[in-house]
Amino acid sequence: MVELNVQVAHELPLPTIGMKNVLVVDDVAVMRTIISRVLRNLEVESVQAADGCEAFELLSKQSVNAVITDIEMPNWSGFDLVDAMRRSKDQRIATLPVIVTSTLGSKAIARKARRYVGVYFLPKPISVTRLSVTLKMIATSRWLHERFSDGRRICL
């Protein structure tokens, strides 16, 4: 039996539940720095890339627990990156959770993000609370999947 206690989960540092390293992708260096600082305050390490193409190359060399990417970038957009990741033959890359961000907080972008499995949308400016909750949700979901994918029941 697994008991999920919201208060305990809220107090656990992200690395404790498996969210240790995140790839931050944005063509604006200041945005990468801001998001990386927020992650550091949440006790999460980060690596950075300036566009989707650079990010995809990094993913083959570096292990991360999630990706946070802007949508609008030169070369490869955030959705180009997500498409390439989901088509990857490397299951580690193909199944990585992705948070897409944009200053264009439109419903169309949020709908497009929801078409992908494991892709979440956060409008810019990114709320520290929303980012923290989203990363904890992703980490908790992956933790449960890793432990109960054999069909055992989860009792709440």
C-alpha positions as a printed NumPy array, in Angstrom:
array([[  0.   ,   0.   ,   0.   ],
       [  1.259,   3.478,  -0.878],
       [  0.02 ,   6.421,   1.102],
       [  0.334,   9.794,  -0.578],
       [  0.459,  12.626,   1.909],
       [  0.195,  16.001,   0.179],
       [  1.834,  17.878,   3.059],
       [  4.812,  15.488,   3.154],
       [  5.174,  15.623,  -0.646],
       [  5.078,  19.429,  -0.51 ],
       [  7.95 ,  19.474,   1.985],
       [ 10.186,  16.981,   0.168],
       [ 12.989,  18.527,  -1.864],
       [ 12.693,  17.763,  -5.576],
       [ 15.953,  15.734,  -5.712],
       [ 14.561,  13.413,  -3.028],
       [ 11.739,  12.371,  -5.363],
       [ 13.976,  12.05 ,  -8.424],
       [ 14.01 ,  15.527,  -9.972],
       [ 17.744,  16.243,  -9.858],
       [ 18.712,  17.722, -13.226],
       [ 16.707,  19.701, -15.805],
       [ 17.606,  20.913, -19.298],
       [ 16.594,  24.557, -19.783],
       [ 16.109,  25.615, -23.427],
       [ 15.541,  29.235, -24.44 ],
       [ 17.089,  31.488, -27.077],
       [ 17.193,  34.356, -24.553],
       [ 20.201,  33.881, -22.25 ],
       [ 18.603,  35.951, -19.468],
       [ 15.567,  33.63 , -19.408],
       [ 17.819,  30.548, -19.192],
       [ 19.646,  32.164, -16.277],
       [ 16.435,  33.121, -14.456],
       [ 14.924,  29.637, -14.803],
       [ 18.232,  28.022, -13.78 ],
       [ 18.338,  30.217, -10.647],
       [ 14.784,  29.231,  -9.769],
       [ 15.741,  25.578, -10.215],
       [ 18.841,  26.026,  -8.037],
       [ 16.602,  27.501,  -5.317],
       [ 14.493,  24.337,  -5.63 ],
       [ 17.729,  22.301,  -5.215],
       [ 17.648,  21.149,  -8.859],
       [ 20.723,  21.333, -11.102],
       [ 20.353,  22.548, -14.68 ],
       [ 22.096,  22.51 , -18.034],
       [ 21.27 ,  25.016, -20.737],
       [ 20.772,  25.131, -24.498],
       [ 20.02 ,  28.096, -26.791],
       [ 17.634,  26.276, -29.163],
       [ 15.919,  22.964, -29.764],
       [ 18.655,  21.581, -32.009],
       [ 21.382,  22.225, -29.423],
       [ 19.105,  20.773, -26.737],
       [ 18.524,  17.567, -28.699],
       [ 22.271,  17.109, -29.11 ],
       [ 22.759,  17.621, -25.362],
       [ 20.108,  15.021, -24.567],
       [ 22.175,  12.309, -26.271],
       [ 25.181,  13.206, -24.098],
       [ 23.654,  14.16 , -20.757],
       [ 21.089,  12.532, -18.529],
       [ 18.337,  14.829, -17.263],
       [ 15.035,  14.236, -15.5  ],
       [ 12.996,  16.802, -17.47 ],
       [ 13.197,  19.538, -20.098],
       [ 11.882,  23.099, -19.821],
       [ 11.739,  24.722, -23.248],
       [ 10.544,  27.957, -24.752],
       [  8.305,  27.508, -27.786],
       [  9.427,  30.368, -30.014],
       [ 13.122,  29.996, -30.911],
       [ 15.197,  30.179, -34.081],
       [ 16.446,  26.967, -35.703],
       [ 14.272,  24.475, -33.818],
       [ 11.243,  25.669, -31.858],
       [ 10.2  ,  24.036, -28.618],
       [  7.651,  21.94 , -30.494],
       [ 10.325,  20.899, -33.031],
       [ 12.354,  19.675, -30.045],
       [  9.387,  17.794, -28.585],
       [  8.668,  16.181, -31.988],
       [ 12.294,  15.031, -32.302],
       [ 12.306,  13.722, -28.735],
       [  9.092,  11.738, -29.184],
       [ 10.461,  10.194, -32.423],
       [ 13.791,   9.278, -30.797],
       [ 14.754,   5.602, -30.726],
       [ 16.357,   6.228, -27.331],
       [ 13.491,   5.564, -24.903],
       [ 15.139,   7.707, -22.244],
       [ 14.801,  10.714, -24.575],
       [ 11.469,   9.687, -26.089],
       [  9.752,   9.523, -22.709],
       [ 11.301,  12.537, -20.962],
       [  8.762,  14.926, -19.488],
       [  8.765,  18.384, -21.08 ],
       [  7.455,  21.703, -19.82 ],
       [  6.865,  24.122, -22.7  ],
       [  6.75 ,  27.85 , -21.959],
       [  5.724,  30.896, -23.92 ],
       [  4.898,  34.549, -23.523],
       [  1.954,  33.748, -25.801],
       [ -0.339,  32.237, -23.195],
       [ -2.903,  31.223, -25.754],
       [ -5.282,  28.323, -25.411],
       [ -4.116,  27.038, -28.82 ],
       [ -0.57 ,  26.568, -27.518],
       [ -1.825,  24.821, -24.379],
       [ -4.008,  22.527, -26.536],
       [ -1.064,  21.683, -28.8  ],
       [  1.096,  20.872, -25.759],
       [ -1.607,  18.518, -24.429],
       [ -1.519,  16.494, -27.669],
       [  1.805,  15.066, -26.542],
       [  2.184,  12.546, -23.748],
       [  4.218,  13.973, -20.899],
       [  4.182,  17.586, -22.095],
       [  2.973,  20.396, -19.855],
       [  2.427,  24.1  , -20.584],
       [  3.353,  27.023, -18.323],
       [  2.845,  30.605, -19.538],
       [  5.621,  33.153, -19.079],
       [  6.468,  34.737, -16.786],
       [  6.826,  31.373, -15.071],
       [  5.427,  31.269, -11.567],
       [  7.912,  29.676,  -9.147],
       [  5.027,  27.943,  -7.374],
       [  3.565,  26.541, -10.614],
       [  6.99 ,  25.356, -11.761],
       [  7.665,  23.681,  -8.414],
       [  4.25 ,  21.988,  -8.36 ],
       [  4.61 ,  20.833, -11.98 ],
       [  8.081,  19.374, -11.343],
       [  6.843,  17.626,  -8.177],
       [  3.861,  16.23 , -10.08 ],
       [  6.166,  14.937, -12.838],
       [  8.615,  13.417, -10.341],
       [  5.85 ,  11.789,  -8.294],
       [  4.178,  10.37 , -11.404],
       [  7.467,   8.886, -12.666],
       [  8.258,   7.501,  -9.199],
       [  4.883,   5.747,  -9.038],
       [  5.21 ,   4.45 , -12.608],
       [  8.67 ,   2.997, -11.946],
       [  7.476,   1.206,  -8.834],
       [  4.033,   0.03 ,  -9.92 ],
       [  4.284,  -0.58 , -13.674],
       [  4.205,  -4.32 , -12.971],
       [  0.473,  -4.167, -12.231],
       [  0.575,  -3.943,  -8.439],
       [ -2.297,  -1.929,  -7.049],
       [ -1.812,   1.484,  -5.51 ],
       [ -4.104,   1.989,  -2.547],
       [ -4.803,   5.577,  -1.587]])
